[in-house]
Amino acid sequence: IARAGQKAVFVSGALPGERVLAHVVKRHRQYDDAVADEILEASPDRIQPHCAHAQICSGCSLQHLSPQQQIEFKQKHLIDNLERIGKVSPQRLLAPLQRDIWGYRRKARLSVRHVDKKGKALVGFREANGRYVAELQSCPVLDVRVGPLLGALSALVTEMDARASIPQIEVAAAERAVLVFRHLHPLSAGDRSRLRQFGLDHGLDIVLQPAGNDSLVDLDGAAPAVLSYAIDDTLSLEYLPLDFVQVNDSINRAMIVQALDLLAVGPNDRVLDLYCGLGNFTLPLARRAASVFGVEGDAGLIERARANASRCGIANVDYAVADLSLDHSDAAWAQGDYTRLLLDPPRAGAEAVFDYLPGSGVERLVYVSCHPGTLARDTAVLVQRKGFDLVAAGVMDMFPHTAHVESMALFVRR
């Protein structure tokens, strides 16, 4: 962050303490966005980015910062938000959860655009601070079965008759790697043949998406194969290619272990799991608790969660579909007698549920956050109005080389 007169300037590509030449790319009333063009005095924490496309691609914004400094940056950002917005500091800092920093991304949405002036289609992420698709040949953070193929995907789409009507390709990598091609018009027989051959050449499943998320079919018109991921050696969850799952498989496993440890669930505990998705936390919790109730707004995810529980032989779970941005104080599940609560909300946070949170029976609460600002806002409510202490908080490196801050916080009833 720099200053121009009384105005803050957020300089992409610069590190604290550096002197840079930069140009403004977007002006706002209270601040400006800028991009560093030349580093005049470099920080000792600056490193050479691993990826040749790091300076032009928006997929990674911190590759020029050493991995350890990335973690420290995220920890500082979390604590700054808790202190500034939440007006509280955790009693202790959790050790950061860290795993592989390359090839970690099992879910991604790749933008596609055919550029007439270039005579080809571009496949990848958006340009940094821009609206155009970056011209990429590979991506080292994507699953290793897909990351090296961005140039090949560009060539594939360029050859297709539908080159101008494919806006995106969704990556879903599990025991198999799947590419979901969104297409705005029916595909020709030639395009289907090209896609089939590409899948065979690279060991990928090709899935078509002609309309909404429920329109997926394989190249033969059948429903796409179900994917799965393991939580541990004895428990796995099945899902569909466009379902929400955590991007980073190894961090997800570590996150589940940490959440269960912090909740300290015992055989007499009754757990409420809000924003439960496929049952990512629900089912591991159920193996320790007397009962678990999961609530999620996406009916498809709840359908898969119920199927996962049945397939795994876990009977002490129940689920409900509910939009958690609305008031559910009259719902039977909201009036349950729970001893543990787990929150894993989207970026908007969990503020809407606090008016009907279970009463004083909840002794321990774990909050999994993808936005430190909303976590800090919600922390203020939990500490000031709901009778909890913020006992511990820490970051999880779900998105290495990016500024995304994933975190976990433990609250204990006073």
CORJO-V499889 format. One record per residue. D_FIRST is the distance of its C-alpha to the first C-alpha in Angstrom with 2 decimals. Layout:
d_first->{D_FIRST,D_FIRST}
This chain:
d_first->{0.00,3.82,6.93,10.18,12.87,12.54,10.27,6.66,5.67,4.74,6.07,8.90,10.74,8.44,8.49,7.44,9.62,10.29,11.30,11.52,13.29,11.87,13.46,12.73,14.57,14.60,14.46,14.62,15.97,13.12,10.05,10.00,9.60,9.73,11.24,11.45,15.10,15.78,14.62,15.90,15.34,14.97,14.05,17.36,16.20,15.99,19.19,21.04,20.75,24.13,24.33,25.10,23.43,20.05,18.25,19.95,20.47,18.48,20.50,18.31,14.56,14.52,17.67,16.09,15.35,18.57,20.20,20.32,16.63,16.09,18.38,16.79,13.34,15.39,17.46,14.73,13.31,16.98,17.84,14.94,16.17,19.74,19.38,17.34,19.21,22.33,22.86,24.29,23.83,25.96,28.95,28.18,25.60,27.11,27.00,24.76,26.89,26.54,28.87,29.00,25.77,27.64,30.09,29.15,28.63,31.95,30.85,28.96,29.34,29.50,29.26,32.20,32.75,35.56,34.46,37.56,36.18,35.49,38.75,37.38,35.53,32.02,31.40,28.13,24.68,22.82,20.88,17.13,15.80,19.47,22.68,24.96,26.26,25.13,28.12,28.42,31.34,30.38,27.86,27.88,26.49,29.27,32.63,34.46,37.21,34.92,31.90,34.00,35.62,33.04,34.74,38.10,37.06,35.99,39.44,41.16,39.69,40.35,44.02,44.36,46.14,43.50,40.59,39.34,39.72,37.79,34.30,33.22,34.40,33.80,33.84,35.61,36.50,38.83,42.21,42.29,39.50,39.65,38.29,38.62,38.99,38.36,40.78,41.46,45.02,47.82,47.70,50.55,52.79,51.35,47.77,48.95,50.71,47.63,45.52,48.31,48.60,44.86,44.98,48.04,46.63,43.45,44.74,42.73,43.88,43.40,43.18,43.29,41.65,43.46,42.20,40.53,39.71,43.39,44.67,44.03,46.96,47.58,49.17,52.60,51.69,51.72,49.18,46.53,47.00,45.36,42.61,42.16,39.93,41.02,39.65,41.91,45.26,47.20,45.02,43.56,42.33,43.37,41.28,41.17,38.83,36.66,36.59,33.39,33.15,30.31,28.75,29.10,32.74,32.54,29.69,31.67,34.68,32.87,31.25,34.74,36.19,33.53,33.91,37.68,37.55,35.33,37.58,40.59,42.81,46.54,49.69,50.10,46.60,46.05,42.58,40.78,38.24,36.20,34.47,36.72,36.65,39.21,39.90,37.30,37.50,40.70,43.12,41.97,42.07,45.55,46.94,46.27,46.72,49.74,48.11,44.84,44.10,41.37,40.02,38.13,37.77,38.59,42.38,42.36,40.29,42.71,45.61,44.25,43.51,47.13,48.39,46.36,47.81,51.30,51.01,49.81,52.61,50.38,52.26,50.54,47.72,47.65,45.20,44.52,42.69,40.67,37.68,35.73,33.88,37.32,39.53,41.86,43.25,46.78,46.43,48.58,45.79,43.64,46.55,47.10,47.48,44.58,43.62,40.41,37.62,35.06,32.27,30.40,29.00,26.91,23.32,24.75,25.94,29.36,29.42,32.45,34.67,34.39,37.15,39.65,38.52,41.54,42.73,43.01,44.51,41.15,40.55,37.58,34.78,32.33,29.32,27.79,24.43,22.32,19.64,18.37,17.86,21.50,22.74,21.38,23.00,26.20,26.19,26.49,29.55,31.13,30.81,31.59,34.14,35.52,36.44,34.31,32.44,29.30,30.85,28.53,25.39,23.71,22.05,23.99,22.72,24.20,21.85,21.09,18.50,16.75,14.09,17.07,17.85,21.61,23.03,26.33,27.38,30.85,32.30,35.72,38.05,38.54}
